Amino acid sequence: MAALALALLVLGNWMGLVWTPSEREMGDVYRIIYVHVPAMWMAMLALVVNFACCVGYLLKTSWKTDALAEATAEVGLLFGTYGLVLGAIWGKPTWGTYWDWDPRLTAMAIMLVTYVAYMALRRFVEDPEKRAVWSSVVGIISFVNLPIVWFSVKWWRSLHQVQSTPKTVDPDMTLALRVNAWASLILLTLFLLHRYRTALATREAEVALPEALPTDVPGPNRASEVA
């Protein structure tokens, strides 16, 4: 899968940089969309899965669900930050500034900050059960901002352009974007599988450790005995 993702990335970027025509108003500057847009799509997809996992864990406790929630938050944050940086680079020649408190940019930045808080919570809460429950609640709250990010360009006047459709975009541009999107989806899947396996192994070790301790050792002293 990694080789396929790499091949699609090379093909998609070649199509975006060389094969597709220049945009009527932005010229060649627009070509960053071939990496910016797929990155944002993957971030939103990962965070949708995170929301589903957070709700699922609260409904039915499962360490696998919690591990997947952690993995999707991490990878979603990675893709979202990458996409936001690319957007800032695009904004400089297009808007004249790297950053503007545009509704979509602001909503996206706020959403990423909430997921940073989600990850920080997971790092600081030691008890695995409390960590899973509390982070699930934070994950659900954080997700509220995602629809705002998506619809912001329709709800408010914005520097950010509205979402295009295949009917309004040159077919060559659409094809190049889809190739990069498929490559990004494969990368997203690979990252998620790696982080999920790591998170699940960590969770199972945390749960197994108290069960492996002698039952006659008082709770407060167990940590010192293990140390």
C-alpha positions as CSV (number, residue, x, y, z in Angstrom):
1,M,0.0,0.0,0.0
2,A,2.9,2.4,0.7
3,A,4.3,1.9,-2.8
4,L,0.9,2.5,-4.3
5,A,0.5,5.7,-2.3
6,L,3.9,6.9,-3.3
7,A,3.2,6.1,-7.0
8,L,-0.1,8.0,-6.8
9,L,1.5,10.9,-5.1
10,V,4.1,11.2,-7.7
11,L,1.5,10.9,-10.5
12,G,-0.9,13.3,-8.9
13,N,1.7,15.9,-8.2
14,W,3.1,15.7,-11.7
15,M,-0.5,16.1,-13.0
16,G,-1.1,19.1,-10.7
17,L,2.2,20.8,-11.5
18,V,2.7,20.0,-15.2
19,W,-0.3,18.4,-16.9
20,T,-3.2,20.6,-15.7
21,P,-3.9,24.1,-17.1
22,S,-3.4,27.3,-15.3
23,E,-6.3,28.8,-13.4
24,R,-8.0,31.7,-15.1
25,E,-7.7,34.2,-12.1
26,M,-4.9,32.8,-10.0
27,G,-2.5,31.5,-12.6
28,D,-0.1,28.8,-11.4
29,V,-0.4,29.8,-7.7
30,Y,-3.6,27.7,-7.4
31,R,-1.6,24.5,-8.0
32,I,-1.1,24.1,-4.2
33,I,-4.7,23.0,-4.0
34,Y,-3.7,19.5,-5.2
35,V,-2.1,18.9,-1.8
36,H,-3.9,21.4,0.3
37,V,-7.4,20.2,-0.4
38,P,-6.8,16.5,0.0
39,A,-5.0,17.2,3.3
40,M,-8.0,19.0,4.6
41,W,-10.4,16.3,3.3
42,M,-8.3,13.6,5.1
43,A,-8.2,15.7,8.3
44,M,-12.0,16.0,8.3
45,L,-12.5,12.3,7.5
46,A,-10.2,11.3,10.4
47,L,-12.0,13.6,12.8
48,V,-15.4,12.3,11.7
49,V,-14.2,8.8,12.6
50,N,-12.8,10.1,15.9
51,F,-16.3,11.5,16.7
52,A,-17.9,8.1,15.9
53,C,-15.3,6.4,18.1
54,C,-15.9,8.8,21.0
55,V,-19.7,8.3,20.9
56,G,-19.2,4.5,20.5
57,Y,-16.9,4.3,23.5
58,L,-19.4,6.1,25.8
59,L,-22.2,3.8,24.6
60,K,-20.1,0.6,24.9
61,T,-16.7,0.5,26.5
62,S,-14.1,-1.0,24.3
63,W,-10.3,-0.5,24.4
64,K,-10.2,-1.0,20.6
65,T,-12.6,1.9,20.1
66,D,-10.6,4.1,22.4
67,A,-7.4,3.2,20.7
68,L,-8.9,4.1,17.3
69,A,-10.2,7.3,18.7
70,E,-6.7,8.3,19.8
71,A,-5.2,7.3,16.4
72,T,-7.8,9.2,14.4
73,A,-7.3,12.4,16.6
74,E,-3.5,12.2,16.1
75,V,-3.6,11.6,12.4
76,G,-6.5,14.1,11.9
77,L,-4.5,16.8,13.7
78,L,-1.4,16.0,11.6
79,F,-3.3,16.3,8.3
80,G,-5.2,19.4,9.5
81,T,-2.1,21.2,10.6
82,Y,-0.4,20.3,7.3
83,G,-3.4,21.6,5.3
84,L,-3.6,24.8,7.4
85,V,0.1,25.5,6.7
86,L,-0.3,24.9,3.0
87,G,-3.3,27.2,3.1
88,A,-1.3,30.0,4.7
89,I,1.4,29.6,2.0
90,W,-1.3,29.8,-0.6
91,G,-2.8,32.9,1.1
92,K,0.4,35.0,0.8
93,P,0.3,35.4,-3.0
94,T,-3.5,35.2,-3.2
95,W,-4.6,37.5,-0.3
96,G,-1.4,39.3,0.3
97,T,-0.9,37.8,3.8
98,Y,-0.2,34.4,5.3
99,W,-3.0,34.7,7.8
100,D,-6.3,36.5,7.9
101,W,-9.0,36.1,10.5
102,D,-11.2,34.7,7.8
103,P,-14.2,32.6,9.1
104,R,-12.9,29.3,7.7
105,L,-9.3,29.8,8.7
106,T,-10.4,30.9,12.2
107,A,-12.8,28.0,12.6
108,M,-10.2,25.5,11.4
109,A,-7.5,27.0,13.8
110,I,-10.0,26.7,16.7
111,M,-10.8,23.2,15.9
112,L,-7.2,22.1,15.7
113,V,-6.5,23.8,19.1
114,T,-9.4,21.8,20.6
115,Y,-7.8,18.5,19.3
116,V,-4.5,19.6,20.7
117,A,-6.3,19.9,24.0
118,Y,-7.8,16.4,23.4
119,M,-4.3,14.9,22.9
120,A,-2.9,16.8,25.9
121,L,-5.7,15.3,28.1
122,R,-4.8,11.9,26.9
123,R,-1.2,12.5,27.9
124,F,-1.8,13.9,31.4
125,V,-4.6,11.5,32.7
126,E,-2.9,8.3,33.9
127,D,-6.0,6.2,34.7
128,P,-6.9,4.5,31.3
129,E,-10.7,4.4,32.1
130,K,-10.9,8.0,33.1
131,R,-8.7,9.0,30.2
132,A,-10.9,7.2,27.7
133,V,-14.2,8.7,29.1
134,W,-12.9,12.2,29.5
135,S,-11.2,12.3,26.1
136,S,-14.4,10.9,24.5
137,V,-16.4,13.9,25.9
138,V,-13.7,16.3,24.7
139,G,-13.7,14.7,21.3
140,I,-17.4,15.0,20.9
141,I,-17.3,18.7,21.9
142,S,-14.4,19.3,19.6
143,F,-16.3,17.8,16.7
144,V,-19.0,20.5,16.9
145,N,-16.6,22.9,15.1
146,L,-16.2,20.7,12.1
147,P,-19.5,21.5,10.4
148,I,-18.7,25.2,11.0
149,V,-15.4,24.7,9.2
150,W,-17.2,23.1,6.3
151,F,-20.1,25.5,5.9
152,S,-18.3,28.7,6.9
153,V,-17.7,29.8,3.3
154,K,-21.5,29.5,2.7
155,W,-22.6,31.1,5.9
156,W,-20.4,34.2,5.9
157,R,-18.7,36.4,3.4
158,S,-15.2,35.1,3.2
159,L,-11.8,35.5,1.5
160,H,-11.8,31.7,1.2
161,Q,-13.4,30.5,-2.0
162,V,-16.5,28.4,-1.8
163,Q,-16.3,24.6,-2.6
164,S,-16.1,23.9,-6.3
165,T,-17.9,21.0,-8.0
166,P,-16.8,18.8,-10.9
167,K,-19.3,20.8,-13.1
168,T,-17.4,24.1,-12.4
169,V,-13.9,22.8,-12.7
170,D,-11.8,21.8,-15.7
171,P,-11.9,17.9,-16.0
172,D,-8.1,17.7,-16.0
173,M,-8.0,19.6,-12.7
174,T,-10.7,17.3,-11.2
175,L,-8.8,14.2,-12.2
176,A,-5.5,15.4,-10.8
177,L,-7.2,16.3,-7.5
178,R,-8.8,12.9,-7.3
179,V,-5.5,11.1,-7.9
180,N,-4.0,13.1,-5.0
181,A,-7.0,12.5,-2.9
182,W,-6.7,8.7,-3.3
183,A,-3.0,8.9,-2.5
184,S,-3.8,10.9,0.6
185,L,-6.5,8.4,1.6
186,I,-4.1,5.5,1.4
187,L,-1.5,7.4,3.5
188,L,-4.2,8.2,6.0
189,T,-5.1,4.5,6.2
190,L,-1.5,3.5,6.7
191,F,-0.9,6.2,9.4
192,L,-4.1,5.2,11.2
193,L,-3.2,1.5,11.2
194,H,0.2,2.1,12.6
195,R,-1.1,4.5,15.3
196,Y,-4.0,2.2,16.1
197,R,-1.8,-0.8,16.7
198,T,0.6,1.2,18.9
199,A,-2.3,2.7,20.9
200,L,-4.0,-0.6,21.4
201,A,-0.8,-2.3,22.5
202,T,-0.2,0.5,25.0
203,R,-3.8,0.2,26.3
204,E,-3.7,-3.5,26.7
205,A,-0.4,-3.2,28.6
206,E,-1.9,-0.6,30.9
207,V,-4.9,-2.8,31.7
208,A,-2.9,-5.9,32.1
209,L,-0.4,-4.4,34.5
210,P,-2.7,-4.1,37.6
211,E,-3.9,-7.7,37.0
212,A,-0.4,-9.0,37.0
213,L,0.4,-7.5,40.4
214,P,0.1,-9.6,43.6
215,T,-3.3,-9.3,45.1
216,D,-2.0,-9.1,48.6
217,V,-0.1,-5.9,47.9
218,P,-2.1,-2.7,49.0
219,G,-3.1,-0.5,46.1
220,P,-1.0,2.6,47.1
221,N,2.2,0.5,47.4
222,R,1.8,-1.3,44.1
223,A,3.4,1.4,42.1
224,S,6.5,1.4,44.3
225,E,6.8,-2.4,44.0
226,V,6.6,-2.2,40.2
227,A,9.2,0.5,40.2
